[in-house]
Amino acid sequence: MVVIRERAFCEMTLGIASYQDLHYRYGMKTAVNAAFWWDAPTDRRSRQELELSLILKWRSPFNKENWERWGQPFG
């Protein structure tokens, strides 16, 4: 079973809200989708290693690990 911690969920929600607000302000359309992988490793260390490998692979500007490359969004 995957447990989403309340703080992480709140941070994600605020990030999405900031993203949508900024796009709305400039008249840009948004489409926000979230998905959860139910087969994620239950072992914390294994899950964090998987998460980090995917963060580094996709280089999303929304992950703090990539802020040096892209700058901090909504900061």
C-alpha positions in Angstrom: 0.0 0.0 0.0 1.3 3.4 -0.9 0.9 6.1 1.7 1.0 9.7 0.7 2.1 11.8 3.5 -0.1 14.8 4.2 2.8 17.4 3.9 4.0 16.0 0.6 0.4 16.1 -0.7 -0.1 19.7 0.4 3.2 20.7 -1.2 2.2 19.0 -4.4 -1.2 20.7 -4.3 0.3 24.2 -3.8 2.7 23.6 -6.6 -0.1 22.7 -9.0 -2.1 25.7 -7.8 0.8 28.0 -8.5 1.3 26.4 -11.9 -2.3 26.9 -12.9 -2.5 30.4 -11.5 0.6 31.6 -13.5 -0.8 30.1 -16.7 -4.3 31.7 -16.0 -2.7 35.1 -15.4 -1.1 34.9 -18.9 -4.2 33.4 -20.6 -2.6 30.0 -21.2 -4.5 26.8 -21.0 -3.4 24.1 -18.6 -4.0 20.4 -18.3 -2.9 18.9 -15.0 -2.9 15.1 -14.4 -1.5 13.1 -11.6 -1.0 9.3 -11.5 0.1 7.0 -8.8 2.1 3.8 -9.3 0.5 1.2 -7.0 3.3 -1.3 -7.6 6.0 1.1 -6.3 8.5 -0.5 -4.0 7.3 -0.6 -0.4 10.8 -0.4 1.0 11.6 3.3 1.5 15.2 3.3 0.3 14.3 1.3 -2.8 11.4 3.7 -3.6 13.6 6.8 -3.1 16.3 5.3 -5.4 13.7 4.7 -8.1 12.2 8.2 -7.6 15.7 9.8 -7.9 16.6 7.9 -11.0 13.3 9.0 -12.7 13.8 12.6 -11.6 17.2 12.7 -13.1 16.0 10.9 -16.2 13.1 13.3 -17.0 14.7 16.5 -15.6 11.5 18.1 -14.6 11.8 21.7 -13.4 9.4 21.0 -10.6 11.8 18.8 -8.7 14.3 20.6 -6.5 17.1 18.3 -7.8 16.8 20.1 -11.1 16.4 23.7 -9.9 20.1 24.4 -10.5 19.6 23.5 -14.2 16.2 25.2 -14.8 15.8 27.7 -11.9 13.2 27.4 -9.2 9.7 27.6 -10.7 7.2 30.0 -9.0 10.0 31.1 -6.6 
